[in-house]
Amino acid sequence: MPITAPPPAWANVRNKPTTVAGFGITDVNWGNVAGKPTTIAGYGITDVNWGNVAGKPTTIAGYGITDVNWGNVAGKPTTVAGYGITDMGNQSVNYAGSAGSAGSAGSASAVAWGNVSGKPTTVAGYGITDMGSQSVASATNATNVTNVTATQVANATAGLTAGAVGTYAYLALNDTGPWAPNTNRAASASARFAGSGGTSGIPTGTWKCMGYDSGNTFTVWLRIA
């Protein structure tokens, strides 16, 4: 009676193949392979070049990155073009102080400056570096104004013409008076520059009485506007 040996244990089989092809297996499916490595090093791959990687994500979320802080991003662009934005003119711009929006604004001029929030409060905040070379026509409540010399003030005063804002003149208004000190009034067609020898020329603008005029004489006035 022949004797049948039991099947050998797999561990006891010698000279087993070391490749899928060696076993003659043709139906391996990657999705069914267990214990796959999770890193490039795990696969023993050493020649990966970022420029050669296809199908890279195009968003932060696509990379699974969750700790990006805008304040820590270096080299941010400073222009719309720098960000590669091409549809700025088609966007609806929400602004402070309104429940609506600028509505497909074609340019920044469509948004009222008063509705822009978070505006800087200093020259440096606007990134302006040439303030010192600018000519300022007028200033209200200006502080820290330095280096204005007596010579500059004298030259500016000397450059004023008769009847200009900031100048004094004897005026004969030739109309109803009297005119008391600190009275403001606009010059009329009947007003004249006056002096001891008579009158000449018609003043314009608004004047402040710096003396007293009973209505039929002349006194000192200051052009204020």
C-alpha positions in Angstrom: 0.0 0.0 0.0 1.6 3.3 -1.1 2.4 5.9 1.6 1.2 9.5 1.0 3.4 12.2 2.5 1.5 15.2 4.0 2.0 18.6 2.1 5.1 20.4 3.3 4.8 23.6 5.3 5.4 26.7 3.2 8.2 27.7 5.5 10.0 24.4 4.8 9.9 24.8 1.0 13.4 25.7 -0.2 14.4 27.7 -3.3 11.1 29.6 -3.5 11.0 32.2 -6.2 11.6 35.8 -5.2 9.5 37.6 -7.8 5.8 37.6 -8.9 6.9 36.5 -12.3 8.9 33.6 -10.7 5.7 32.3 -9.3 4.0 32.7 -12.6 1.3 35.0 -11.1 -0.3 37.3 -13.7 -3.3 38.8 -11.9 -1.7 41.0 -9.2 -3.8 44.1 -8.6 -2.0 47.1 -6.8 -5.1 47.8 -4.8 -4.9 44.3 -3.3 -1.3 44.5 -2.2 -1.1 44.9 1.6 1.7 46.6 3.6 2.7 48.9 0.8 5.3 51.5 1.9 4.1 55.0 2.6 7.3 56.9 1.7 9.6 57.3 -1.3 12.4 55.9 0.9 10.2 52.9 1.7 10.2 52.0 -1.9 13.9 52.5 -2.2 13.4 55.1 -4.9 16.3 57.6 -5.0 15.9 59.5 -8.3 12.7 61.5 -7.7 13.0 65.1 -9.1 10.1 67.6 -8.2 10.1 68.9 -11.7 9.4 65.5 -13.1 6.5 64.7 -10.8 3.2 64.8 -12.7 -0.2 65.6 -11.4 1.0 67.8 -8.5 -1.8 69.4 -6.5 -2.5 73.1 -7.3 -3.9 74.1 -3.9 -2.8 74.1 -0.3 -5.6 71.7 0.5 -4.5 69.4 -2.2 -1.2 68.9 -0.5 -3.0 68.3 2.8 -1.2 71.4 4.4 -3.2 72.8 7.3 -0.8 75.2 9.1 -0.2 77.9 6.5 -0.3 81.4 8.1 -0.5 84.3 5.6 1.6 86.5 7.9 4.5 84.0 7.7 4.5 83.8 3.9 7.6 85.5 2.5 7.9 87.2 -0.9 4.2 87.9 -1.3 3.4 89.8 -4.6 2.5 93.5 -4.2 0.3 93.8 -7.3 -2.8 92.1 -8.7 -0.7 91.0 -11.7 1.8 89.5 -9.3 -0.8 87.2 -8.0 -1.8 86.1 -11.5 -5.3 87.5 -11.0 -6.9 88.3 -14.4 -10.6 88.8 -13.5 -10.4 91.7 -11.1 -12.8 93.8 -13.2 -15.5 91.1 -12.9 -15.5 90.8 -9.1 -18.1 92.1 -6.7 -16.2 94.1 -4.1 -17.8 94.2 -0.7 -17.0 97.3 1.3 -17.4 98.6 4.8 -20.5 100.6 5.7 -22.8 99.1 3.2 -24.9 96.0 3.1 -24.4 95.8 -0.7 -21.4 95.7 -2.9 -19.6 97.7 -5.5 -21.1 95.4 -8.0 -18.7 94.2 -10.8 -16.5 97.2 -10.3 -14.4 97.9 -13.4 -11.9 99.9 -11.5 -11.1 101.1 -8.0 -12.7 104.4 -8.7 -16.1 102.8 -8.5 -15.6 102.4 -4.7 -16.0 105.5 -2.7 -12.9 106.3 -0.6 -15.0 106.8 2.5 -16.2 103.2 2.2 -12.7 101.7 2.2 -12.0 100.1 5.6 -8.6 99.7 7.2 -7.0 102.7 5.5 -3.5 103.5 6.9 -3.3 106.5 9.2 0.3 107.6 8.5 2.4 108.5 5.5 4.6 105.5 6.2 1.4 103.3 6.3 0.8 104.2 2.7 4.4 103.4 1.8 5.0 107.0 0.7 8.8 107.8 0.9 9.0 111.1 -1.0 6.8 113.3 1.3 9.7 115.6 2.0 10.0 116.7 -1.6 6.4 117.5 -2.1 4.9 120.9 -2.3 1.9 121.2 0.1 -0.6 123.8 -0.9 -2.4 123.9 2.4 -2.5 122.0 5.7 -5.1 121.8 8.4 -4.1 120.9 12.0 -0.6 120.2 10.8 1.8 119.0 13.5 5.6 118.6 13.6 6.1 121.2 10.9 9.7 122.3 11.1 12.4 124.4 9.4 10.1 127.2 8.4 12.3 130.3 8.6 11.5 133.9 9.1 13.1 134.6 5.7 10.7 132.1 4.1 7.7 133.7 5.8 8.9 137.2 4.7 9.4 136.1 1.1 6.0 134.4 0.9 4.4 137.6 2.4 6.3 139.8 0.0 5.0 137.7 -2.9 1.4 138.5 -2.2 -0.4 140.9 -4.5 -2.8 143.6 -3.4 -6.2 142.1 -2.6 -4.9 138.5 -2.3 -6.1 136.3 0.5 -4.1 137.1 3.7 -3.5 140.8 2.7 -4.9 143.9 4.4 -6.3 146.9 2.6 -8.2 150.1 3.2 -11.6 149.6 1.6 -14.5 152.0 1.0 -17.6 149.8 0.7 -19.8 152.8 -0.3 -23.0 151.0 0.9 -25.0 150.6 4.0 -23.0 150.6 7.3 -21.8 150.7 9.9 -19.2 147.9 9.7 -17.9 146.8 13.1 -14.7 144.9 13.8 -14.7 141.2 12.9 -17.7 141.6 10.5 -17.3 139.5 7.5 -18.7 140.4 4.1 -18.2 139.8 0.4 -16.9 142.7 -1.6 -19.6 144.3 -3.9 -19.3 146.0 -7.2 -19.5 149.3 -5.4 -16.5 148.6 -3.1 -13.1 150.3 -3.8 -9.6 150.2 -2.6 -9.3 153.5 -0.7 -6.8 156.0 0.7 -6.4 159.7 1.6 -6.3 160.6 -2.1 -9.4 158.8 -3.1 -10.4 155.4 -4.3 -9.3 153.0 -7.1 -9.8 149.4 -8.2 -12.5 146.9 -7.2 -11.7 144.2 -4.6 -13.0 140.7 -4.8 -13.5 137.9 -2.3 -14.6 137.9 1.3 -13.1 140.4 3.8 -13.1 140.8 7.6 -13.4 144.3 9.0 -10.4 145.1 11.2 -11.5 148.6 12.1 -14.7 150.6 11.9 -16.6 152.0 9.0 -19.7 154.2 9.6 -20.8 153.5 6.1 -19.5 156.6 4.3 -15.8 156.3 4.9 -13.1 153.6 4.8 -11.2 151.4 7.2 -8.8 148.4 7.3 -10.1 145.1 6.0 -8.4 141.6 5.9 -9.0 139.4 2.8 -10.0 135.9 4.3 -11.4 134.1 1.2 
